[in-house]
Amino acid sequence: MTNGEKDSGLGRGQGPSARQGLFAIYWNAHAEAQQWRTPTGSVLEDFADVPNSAGSWATAEISSIYVTSAIYLYCVVKTAKKPTPAGAPAGLPGAKPVAVVAVADSLWLVTASVPLDQYGPGQLETMLGDLDRVGDIALAHEDVVEHFAQRSGATVVPMKLFTIFSTVERAVKDVASRRASIDTAIDKIAGAEEWGIRVVRGVTQEKETKAPVAPRSGAAFLAAKKQVRDDVKNAKLAVAEAATRAFERLAAMSKDARRREAAPAAGTTPPLLDAAFLVPSADRDKFTAAARLEAAACADAGGHMIVTGPWPAYNFIHPSESTQ
């Protein structure tokens, strides 16, 4: 078992921002100043409804020369006392220091002002083609989210990468309007943390099985070739079954568990298992001990398990089918 580092840069790791739908781009600007529109021309009024795939983001129609910045939303925090931004990471490149804004009693937004010459609609469209740059921004985003998630007594609802509002007031108004769904998410993830599990075939399984000793007859040669194919097939089946058992056993001790079915990057082999588990923080040691046992079983079957965490609950804040 590899206890993975939290290297979530796109193209460089498998952290939450890379694993979930890439972006939720939201621009609810003054109608006379800036508007982000979908390809059909409708103003984006709800970032949760924006398609989460590169290529589906909005195009820009900016006519104002007076607005130079926007508000970036890292996360929503539920905690009795206002969390202090002191000591928070720098956040996104070019962003102002992190600020905390009240939405209601015990509910806070973690925000930062970002320059439109870096994060405006046209600039974002160009940026999204540079995965290294987006990866650096993803890491900076997650650093801030994790900083507040580590606060005692705090429950954090992470926002997706590039959740942007025209003003603080609009961000507060939007989150306040979603209070019921946010409270539901908070109730679900409170006191829990996310762990990621990936199972891939071992390196030896990717290599061709060593050819058998040359047989003395054609029939023996064909039989030997069939045996090699059968051995490879059985080995792949064994590690796939081990991955399935690992998911079922770890899901049984989690509050929720979800398989991630995102298409693999071009030229890569999809994992046998890519899953997220919502684990009570009090059960961390129990869960990681069980993961070690499942990792050993996968290794015996010819696989390799990678474990990452603990993370803020990126994969459990939106409604989705679960295994529980």
C-alpha positions as CSV (number, residue, x, y, z in Angstrom):
1,M,0.0,0.0,0.0
2,T,1.3,3.4,-0.9
3,N,0.0,6.2,1.4
4,G,-0.1,8.8,-1.3
5,E,1.0,12.4,-0.9
6,K,-1.6,15.1,-1.4
7,D,-0.3,16.0,-4.9
8,S,-3.5,16.9,-6.6
9,G,-2.2,18.9,-9.5
10,L,-3.9,18.0,-12.7
11,G,-1.7,15.8,-14.7
12,R,0.6,15.3,-11.7
13,G,-1.5,13.4,-9.2
14,Q,-4.9,12.2,-8.3
15,G,-6.1,14.6,-5.7
16,P,-9.7,15.7,-5.4
17,S,-9.6,18.5,-7.9
18,A,-8.3,16.2,-10.5
19,R,-10.6,13.4,-9.6
20,Q,-13.9,15.2,-9.6
21,G,-15.6,17.2,-12.4
22,L,-12.9,19.7,-13.2
23,F,-14.4,23.1,-12.9
24,A,-17.5,25.0,-11.7
25,I,-17.1,28.4,-13.2
26,Y,-19.7,30.9,-12.0
27,W,-19.9,34.5,-13.1
28,N,-23.0,36.4,-11.9
29,A,-21.9,39.8,-12.8
30,H,-23.8,43.1,-13.2
31,A,-25.8,42.7,-16.4
32,E,-24.6,46.0,-17.8
33,A,-20.9,45.2,-17.1
34,Q,-19.9,41.5,-17.5
35,Q,-21.7,38.4,-18.3
36,W,-20.5,34.8,-18.8
37,R,-22.8,33.0,-21.2
38,T,-23.1,29.4,-22.1
39,P,-22.8,28.4,-25.8
40,T,-26.6,28.8,-26.0
41,G,-26.4,32.3,-24.7
42,S,-28.1,31.9,-21.3
43,V,-26.5,33.7,-18.3
44,L,-25.0,31.4,-15.8
45,E,-27.1,31.8,-12.7
46,D,-26.1,28.6,-10.9
47,F,-22.6,27.3,-10.7
48,A,-23.8,23.9,-9.6
49,D,-25.6,23.5,-13.0
50,V,-22.6,24.4,-15.1
51,P,-21.2,21.4,-17.1
52,N,-18.1,20.1,-15.4
53,S,-16.0,19.3,-18.4
54,A,-13.3,21.3,-20.1
55,G,-14.8,22.6,-23.4
56,S,-18.2,23.4,-21.8
57,W,-17.2,26.5,-20.0
58,A,-18.7,29.8,-20.7
59,T,-17.4,32.4,-23.1
60,A,-16.8,36.0,-22.1
61,E,-18.6,39.1,-23.1
62,I,-16.9,41.8,-21.0
63,S,-17.6,45.4,-21.9
64,S,-16.7,47.3,-18.7
65,I,-13.3,48.9,-18.1
66,Y,-14.1,49.7,-14.5
67,V,-14.1,46.3,-12.8
68,T,-10.6,44.9,-12.3
69,S,-11.2,42.1,-9.8
70,A,-13.6,39.4,-8.8
71,I,-14.2,37.2,-5.7
72,Y,-12.8,33.7,-5.6
73,L,-14.6,31.3,-3.3
74,Y,-12.4,28.5,-1.8
75,C,-14.9,26.9,0.6
76,V,-17.8,27.4,3.1
77,V,-16.9,26.8,6.8
78,K,-19.3,25.9,9.6
79,T,-17.9,26.7,13.0
80,A,-19.2,28.6,16.0
81,K,-16.5,31.3,16.0
82,K,-15.3,33.2,13.0
83,P,-12.2,31.4,11.7
84,T,-9.2,33.7,11.5
85,P,-7.4,34.0,8.2
86,A,-4.1,34.5,10.0
87,G,-1.6,31.9,8.9
88,A,-3.6,30.8,5.9
89,P,-1.7,29.8,2.8
90,A,-1.2,32.5,0.1
91,G,-3.8,30.8,-2.2
92,L,-4.1,31.3,-5.9
93,P,-1.2,33.0,-7.8
94,G,-2.0,36.7,-8.0
95,A,-4.8,36.6,-5.4
96,K,-5.1,39.0,-2.5
97,P,-4.8,37.4,1.0
98,V,-7.5,35.1,2.2
99,A,-10.5,36.8,3.8
100,V,-13.4,35.3,5.8
101,V,-16.9,36.7,5.3
102,A,-20.0,35.9,7.4
103,V,-23.1,34.4,5.7
104,A,-25.1,33.7,8.8
105,D,-24.5,32.6,12.4
106,S,-21.7,30.0,12.4
107,L,-21.5,30.0,8.6
108,W,-18.5,31.6,6.8
109,L,-17.1,32.0,3.3
110,V,-13.4,31.8,2.7
111,T,-12.7,34.1,-0.2
112,A,-10.0,36.1,-1.9
113,S,-10.0,38.9,-4.5
114,V,-8.5,37.8,-7.8
115,P,-7.4,40.0,-10.7
116,L,-9.5,39.8,-13.9
117,D,-6.4,40.2,-16.0
118,Q,-5.5,36.7,-14.7
119,Y,-8.9,35.1,-13.9
120,G,-11.3,36.9,-16.2
121,P,-13.3,34.9,-18.8
122,G,-10.9,35.2,-21.7
123,Q,-7.8,34.5,-19.6
124,L,-9.4,31.4,-18.0
125,E,-10.2,29.9,-21.4
126,T,-6.5,30.2,-22.3
127,M,-5.3,29.0,-18.9
128,L,-7.4,25.8,-19.1
129,G,-5.3,24.6,-21.9
130,D,-2.2,24.7,-19.7
131,L,-2.5,21.7,-17.4
132,D,0.7,22.5,-15.5
133,R,-0.5,25.9,-14.7
134,V,-4.0,24.6,-13.7
135,G,-2.3,22.0,-11.6
136,D,-0.4,24.7,-9.6
137,I,-3.6,26.5,-9.1
138,A,-5.4,23.4,-8.0
139,L,-2.7,22.8,-5.3
140,A,-3.0,26.3,-4.1
141,H,-6.8,26.0,-3.9
142,E,-6.5,22.8,-1.9
143,D,-3.9,24.2,0.4
144,V,-6.4,26.9,1.6
145,V,-9.3,24.4,1.9
146,E,-7.2,22.0,3.9
147,H,-5.9,24.7,6.2
148,F,-9.4,25.6,7.3
149,A,-10.5,21.9,7.4
150,Q,-7.8,21.2,10.0
151,R,-9.4,23.7,12.4
152,S,-10.9,22.0,15.5
153,G,-14.6,22.0,15.4
154,A,-14.8,23.2,11.8
155,T,-16.7,21.5,9.0
156,V,-15.7,22.6,5.5
157,V,-17.6,22.4,2.3
158,P,-15.0,22.7,-0.5
159,M,-15.9,24.6,-3.6
160,K,-14.8,23.4,-7.0
161,L,-11.8,25.0,-8.8
162,F,-12.6,28.4,-10.3
163,T,-15.8,29.2,-8.4
164,I,-15.9,33.0,-9.0
165,F,-18.4,35.7,-8.2
166,S,-18.4,39.3,-9.3
167,T,-18.7,40.7,-5.7
168,V,-18.6,39.5,-2.1
169,E,-22.3,40.4,-1.8
170,R,-23.3,38.2,-4.7
171,A,-21.3,35.3,-3.2
172,V,-23.0,35.7,0.2
173,K,-26.4,36.0,-1.4
174,D,-25.9,32.9,-3.5
175,V,-24.6,30.7,-0.6
176,A,-27.4,32.0,1.6
177,S,-30.0,31.0,-1.0
178,R,-28.5,27.4,-0.9
179,R,-28.6,27.2,2.9
180,A,-30.8,24.1,3.0
181,S,-28.6,22.0,0.6
182,I,-25.4,23.3,2.3
183,D,-26.7,22.4,5.7
184,T,-27.5,18.9,4.4
185,A,-24.0,18.5,3.1
186,I,-22.5,19.7,6.4
187,D,-24.6,17.3,8.4
188,K,-23.4,14.5,6.2
189,I,-19.7,15.2,6.3
190,A,-19.4,16.6,9.9
191,G,-16.8,14.7,11.9
192,A,-15.7,12.7,8.8
193,E,-12.8,12.8,6.3
194,E,-12.3,11.5,2.8
195,W,-9.9,8.8,1.8
196,G,-9.0,7.7,-1.7
197,I,-8.2,4.2,-2.9
198,R,-6.8,3.2,-6.3
199,V,-6.0,-0.3,-7.3
200,V,-3.9,-0.9,-10.5
201,R,-2.4,-4.1,-11.9
202,G,1.2,-4.7,-10.8
203,V,4.0,-4.0,-13.2
204,T,4.6,-7.7,-13.7
205,Q,1.1,-8.2,-15.0
206,E,1.7,-5.6,-17.7
207,K,4.6,-7.5,-19.1
208,E,4.2,-10.4,-21.4
209,T,4.5,-13.8,-19.6
210,K,7.8,-15.5,-20.3
211,A,7.4,-17.9,-23.3
212,P,7.4,-21.6,-22.4
213,V,10.1,-24.0,-23.4
214,A,9.6,-24.8,-27.1
215,P,7.4,-27.9,-27.4
216,R,8.2,-30.8,-29.6
217,S,4.9,-30.8,-31.6
218,G,2.5,-28.4,-33.1
219,A,-0.3,-29.5,-30.8
220,A,1.9,-29.1,-27.7
221,F,2.8,-25.6,-29.0
222,L,-0.8,-24.5,-29.3
223,A,-1.6,-26.0,-25.9
224,A,1.3,-24.0,-24.4
225,K,0.1,-20.8,-26.0
226,K,-3.4,-21.3,-24.7
227,Q,-2.0,-22.0,-21.2
228,V,-0.1,-18.7,-21.3
229,R,-3.3,-16.8,-22.3
230,D,-5.3,-18.6,-19.6
231,D,-2.6,-17.7,-17.0
232,V,-2.7,-14.0,-17.9
233,K,-6.5,-14.0,-17.9
234,N,-6.7,-15.7,-14.5
235,A,-4.1,-13.3,-13.0
236,K,-6.1,-10.3,-14.2
237,L,-9.3,-11.8,-12.9
238,A,-7.7,-12.4,-9.5
239,V,-6.6,-8.9,-9.0
240,A,-9.9,-7.5,-10.2
241,E,-11.7,-9.7,-7.6
242,A,-9.3,-8.5,-4.9
243,A,-10.1,-4.9,-5.8
244,T,-13.8,-5.5,-5.6
245,R,-13.5,-7.2,-2.2
246,A,-11.4,-4.3,-1.0
247,F,-14.0,-1.8,-2.0
248,E,-16.9,-3.8,-0.4
249,R,-15.0,-4.3,2.9
250,L,-13.8,-0.7,3.2
251,A,-17.2,0.7,2.2
252,A,-18.9,-1.4,4.9
253,M,-16.9,0.6,7.6
254,S,-17.4,4.0,6.0
255,K,-20.3,6.5,6.2
256,D,-20.4,6.5,2.4
257,A,-18.3,5.3,-0.5
258,R,-18.3,6.1,-4.2
259,R,-16.6,4.7,-7.2
260,R,-15.2,7.3,-9.5
261,E,-15.9,6.4,-13.1
262,A,-14.1,9.3,-14.9
263,A,-12.5,8.3,-18.2
264,P,-8.7,7.7,-17.9
265,A,-6.3,10.1,-19.6
266,A,-5.4,9.2,-23.2
267,G,-2.7,6.5,-23.4
268,T,-3.2,5.3,-19.8
269,T,-4.6,2.1,-18.4
270,P,-7.7,2.6,-16.3
271,P,-7.4,1.5,-12.6
272,L,-9.2,-1.5,-11.5
273,L,-10.6,0.5,-8.6
274,D,-10.8,4.3,-8.1
275,A,-13.0,5.1,-5.1
276,A,-13.6,7.6,-2.4
277,F,-14.6,6.8,1.2
278,L,-16.2,9.0,3.8
279,V,-14.7,7.8,7.1
280,P,-15.5,9.1,10.6
281,S,-12.4,10.8,11.8
282,A,-12.5,8.8,15.0
283,D,-12.2,5.6,12.9
284,R,-9.1,6.7,10.9
285,D,-6.8,4.2,12.5
286,K,-9.3,1.4,12.0
287,F,-9.9,2.3,8.4
288,T,-6.2,2.6,7.5
289,A,-5.4,-0.7,9.3
290,A,-8.1,-2.4,7.2
291,A,-6.7,-0.7,4.1
292,R,-3.3,-2.2,4.8
293,L,-4.9,-5.7,4.9
294,E,-6.7,-5.1,1.6
295,A,-3.5,-3.8,0.1
296,A,-1.7,-6.9,1.0
297,A,-4.5,-9.0,-0.5
298,C,-4.3,-7.0,-3.7
299,A,-0.5,-7.4,-3.8
300,D,-0.8,-11.2,-3.4
301,A,-3.2,-11.2,-6.3
302,G,-0.7,-9.2,-8.5
303,G,-2.1,-5.7,-7.9
304,H,-0.9,-2.5,-6.3
305,M,-3.1,-0.3,-4.0
306,I,-2.5,3.4,-3.5
307,V,-4.1,5.1,-0.5
308,T,-4.5,8.9,-0.2
309,G,-5.9,11.0,2.6
310,P,-7.2,12.3,4.8
311,W,-8.8,14.9,2.6
312,P,-11.7,17.4,3.0
313,A,-14.8,15.6,1.7
314,Y,-14.7,16.8,-1.9
315,N,-16.6,13.8,-3.3
316,F,-19.5,13.8,-0.8
317,I,-20.9,17.3,-0.8
318,H,-23.2,16.8,-3.8
319,P,-26.0,14.3,-4.1
320,S,-25.0,11.2,-5.9
321,E,-25.6,7.5,-5.8
322,S,-23.7,5.8,-3.1
323,T,-23.0,2.2,-2.1
324,Q,-24.5,2.4,1.3
